[in-house]
């Protein structure tokens, strides 16, 4: 908790403005996932973020480095959805990358470990996994958006 508070205290002015926008977007994406397919949601997200109106949202996202945007997306998704929020974090970051007109793909993978089927989501851009997510090595990609 202390480390988290310290990290929040180190946020820049623009990051403080971005964090609540990402939390609201996380809520919206979570609700949208209940009513539509992931395929459709990923397509709508990419198209809207690439549009002339959508590329400006969230406000001030261009003032932050990509690694900080990934951190903000991760924190925004975990605020409401706990630790198992890789899909929402990846959707948020996918949206932010498309708003910056960077090529991005949302990937879903599965892994069978100890007789359990597990899933994971991550984002790739230009063939590179975005972030320091080392879990993707354990998963076989099955869907790419």
C-alpha positions as a Markdown table, in Angstrom:
| # | Residue | x | y | z |
|---|---|---|---|---|
| 1 | Unk | 0.0 | 0.0 | 0.0 |
| 2 | Unk | 2.8 | 2.4 | 0.9 |
| 3 | Unk | 4.6 | 1.7 | -2.4 |
| 4 | Unk | 1.3 | 2.3 | -4.3 |
| 5 | Unk | 0.8 | 5.6 | -2.6 |
| 6 | Unk | 4.4 | 6.6 | -3.4 |
| 7 | Unk | 3.9 | 5.8 | -7.0 |
| 8 | Unk | 0.7 | 7.8 | -7.1 |
| 9 | Unk | 2.5 | 10.8 | -5.5 |
| 10 | Unk | 5.1 | 10.6 | -8.3 |
| 11 | Unk | 2.4 | 11.0 | -11.1 |
| 12 | Unk | 2.8 | 14.0 | -13.3 |
| 13 | Unk | 0.1 | 16.6 | -13.8 |
| 14 | Unk | -1.0 | 15.0 | -17.1 |
| 15 | Unk | -1.0 | 11.5 | -15.6 |
| 16 | Unk | -3.3 | 12.7 | -12.8 |
| 17 | Unk | -5.6 | 13.9 | -15.5 |
| 18 | Unk | -5.4 | 10.7 | -17.5 |
| 19 | Unk | -5.9 | 8.2 | -14.7 |
| 20 | Unk | -9.6 | 9.0 | -14.0 |
| 21 | Unk | -10.3 | 9.0 | -17.7 |
| 22 | Unk | -8.8 | 5.5 | -18.0 |
| 23 | Unk | -10.8 | 4.3 | -15.0 |
| 24 | Unk | -14.0 | 5.6 | -16.7 |
| 25 | Unk | -13.0 | 3.9 | -19.9 |
| 26 | Unk | -12.3 | 0.7 | -18.0 |
| 27 | Unk | -15.8 | 0.7 | -16.6 |
| 28 | Unk | -17.2 | 1.4 | -20.1 |
| 29 | Unk | -15.2 | -1.4 | -21.7 |
| 30 | Unk | -16.3 | -3.8 | -18.9 |
| 31 | Unk | -19.9 | -3.0 | -19.5 |
| 32 | Unk | -19.5 | -3.2 | -23.2 |
| 33 | Unk | -18.0 | -6.7 | -22.9 |
| 34 | Unk | -21.2 | -7.9 | -21.3 |
| 35 | Unk | -23.3 | -6.8 | -24.2 |
| 36 | Unk | -21.1 | -7.4 | -27.3 |
| 37 | Unk | -18.5 | -9.7 | -28.5 |
| 38 | Unk | -14.8 | -9.1 | -28.0 |
| 39 | Unk | -14.2 | -9.1 | -31.7 |
| 40 | Unk | -16.8 | -6.4 | -32.2 |
| 41 | Unk | -15.6 | -4.3 | -29.3 |
| 42 | Unk | -11.9 | -4.5 | -30.4 |
| 43 | Unk | -13.0 | -3.4 | -33.9 |
| 44 | Unk | -15.1 | -0.5 | -32.6 |
| 45 | Unk | -12.4 | 0.6 | -30.2 |
| 46 | Unk | -9.8 | 0.7 | -33.0 |
| 47 | Unk | -12.0 | 2.5 | -35.4 |
| 48 | Unk | -13.2 | 5.1 | -32.9 |
| 49 | Unk | -9.6 | 5.7 | -31.6 |
| 50 | Unk | -8.4 | 6.2 | -35.2 |
| 51 | Unk | -11.2 | 8.6 | -36.1 |
| 52 | Unk | -10.7 | 12.4 | -36.1 |
| 53 | Unk | -12.7 | 12.9 | -33.0 |
| 54 | Unk | -11.5 | 9.8 | -31.1 |
| 55 | Unk | -7.8 | 10.3 | -31.5 |
| 56 | Unk | -8.0 | 13.2 | -29.0 |
| 57 | Unk | -9.4 | 11.0 | -26.3 |
| 58 | Unk | -8.4 | 10.5 | -23.6 |
| 59 | Unk | -7.4 | 14.1 | -23.2 |
| 60 | Unk | -3.6 | 14.7 | -22.8 |
| 61 | Unk | -2.6 | 11.1 | -23.7 |
| 62 | Unk | 0.1 | 12.4 | -26.0 |
| 63 | Unk | 1.9 | 14.1 | -23.2 |
| 64 | Unk | 2.8 | 10.8 | -21.6 |
| 65 | Unk | 5.4 | 8.2 | -22.6 |
| 66 | Unk | 4.1 | 4.8 | -23.7 |
| 67 | Unk | 5.5 | 3.0 | -20.6 |
| 68 | Unk | 3.6 | 5.4 | -18.4 |
| 69 | Unk | 0.4 | 4.9 | -20.4 |
| 70 | Unk | 0.7 | 1.1 | -19.9 |
| 71 | Unk | 1.2 | 1.7 | -16.2 |
| 72 | Unk | -1.9 | 4.0 | -16.1 |
| 73 | Unk | -4.0 | 1.4 | -18.0 |
| 74 | Unk | -2.9 | -1.3 | -15.7 |
| 75 | Unk | -3.8 | 0.7 | -12.6 |
| 76 | Unk | -7.1 | 1.9 | -14.0 |
| 77 | Unk | -8.1 | -1.7 | -14.8 |
| 78 | Unk | -7.0 | -3.0 | -11.4 |
| 79 | Unk | -8.9 | -0.3 | -9.4 |
| 80 | Unk | -12.2 | -1.9 | -10.2 |
| 81 | Unk | -11.4 | -5.3 | -11.5 |
| 82 | Unk | -8.5 | -6.6 | -9.2 |
| 83 | Unk | -5.5 | -8.5 | -10.3 |
| 84 | Unk | -7.2 | -10.6 | -13.0 |
| 85 | Unk | -7.7 | -7.7 | -15.3 |
| 86 | Unk | -5.3 | -8.5 | -18.2 |
| 87 | Unk | -8.1 | -8.2 | -20.8 |
| 88 | Unk | -9.3 | -4.8 | -19.7 |
| 89 | Unk | -5.8 | -3.5 | -19.3 |
| 90 | Unk | -5.0 | -4.8 | -22.8 |
| 91 | Unk | -8.1 | -3.2 | -24.2 |
| 92 | Unk | -7.3 | 0.1 | -22.6 |
| 93 | Unk | -3.8 | 0.1 | -23.9 |
| 94 | Unk | -5.0 | -1.1 | -27.3 |
| 95 | Unk | -7.3 | 1.9 | -27.4 |
| 96 | Unk | -4.5 | 4.3 | -26.3 |
| 97 | Unk | -2.1 | 3.0 | -29.0 |
| 98 | Unk | -4.7 | 3.3 | -31.7 |
| 99 | Unk | -5.4 | 6.9 | -30.5 |
| 100 | Unk | -1.7 | 7.6 | -31.1 |
| 101 | Unk | -2.0 | 6.0 | -34.6 |
| 102 | Unk | 0.4 | 3.2 | -33.6 |
| 103 | Unk | -0.2 | -0.2 | -35.1 |
| 104 | Unk | -1.4 | -2.5 | -32.4 |
| 105 | Unk | -2.9 | -6.0 | -32.0 |
| 106 | Unk | -4.8 | -7.4 | -29.1 |
| 107 | Unk | -3.9 | -11.1 | -28.5 |
| 108 | Unk | -5.6 | -13.7 | -26.4 |
| 109 | Unk | -3.8 | -16.9 | -25.5 |
| 110 | Unk | -4.4 | -20.1 | -23.6 |
| 111 | Unk | -2.2 | -22.4 | -21.6 |
| 112 | Unk | -2.9 | -25.7 | -19.9 |
| 113 | Unk | -0.9 | -26.0 | -16.7 |
| 114 | Unk | -1.6 | -28.5 | -13.9 |
| 115 | Unk | -4.8 | -29.7 | -15.6 |
| 116 | Unk | -6.2 | -26.2 | -15.7 |
| 117 | Unk | -6.9 | -24.1 | -18.8 |
| 118 | Unk | -5.9 | -20.5 | -18.3 |
| 119 | Unk | -6.2 | -17.5 | -20.5 |
| 120 | Unk | -4.2 | -14.3 | -20.9 |
| 121 | Unk | -4.5 | -11.1 | -23.0 |
| 122 | Unk | -1.7 | -8.8 | -24.2 |
| 123 | Unk | -0.9 | -6.2 | -26.8 |
| 124 | Unk | 1.6 | -6.3 | -29.5 |
| 125 | Unk | 2.8 | -3.4 | -31.7 |
| 126 | Unk | 5.2 | -3.8 | -34.6 |
| 127 | Unk | 5.8 | -7.4 | -33.6 |
| 128 | Unk | 6.9 | -6.5 | -30.0 |
| 129 | Unk | 5.0 | -7.3 | -26.8 |
| 130 | Unk | 4.1 | -4.0 | -25.2 |
| 131 | Unk | 5.1 | -3.7 | -21.5 |
| 132 | Unk | 7.1 | -6.0 | -19.4 |
| 133 | Unk | 4.6 | -8.8 | -19.5 |
| 134 | Unk | 6.7 | -12.0 | -19.5 |
| 135 | Unk | 3.6 | -14.2 | -19.1 |
| 136 | Unk | 2.8 | -14.2 | -22.8 |
| 137 | Unk | 5.6 | -16.8 | -23.3 |
| 138 | Unk | 3.5 | -19.3 | -21.4 |
| 139 | Unk | 0.5 | -18.9 | -23.6 |
| 140 | Unk | -0.3 | -20.0 | -27.2 |
| 141 | Unk | -2.1 | -17.2 | -29.1 |
| 142 | Unk | -5.5 | -18.2 | -30.3 |
| 143 | Unk | -7.1 | -14.9 | -31.2 |
| 144 | Unk | -5.6 | -11.8 | -32.7 |
| 145 | Unk | -7.6 | -8.5 | -33.1 |
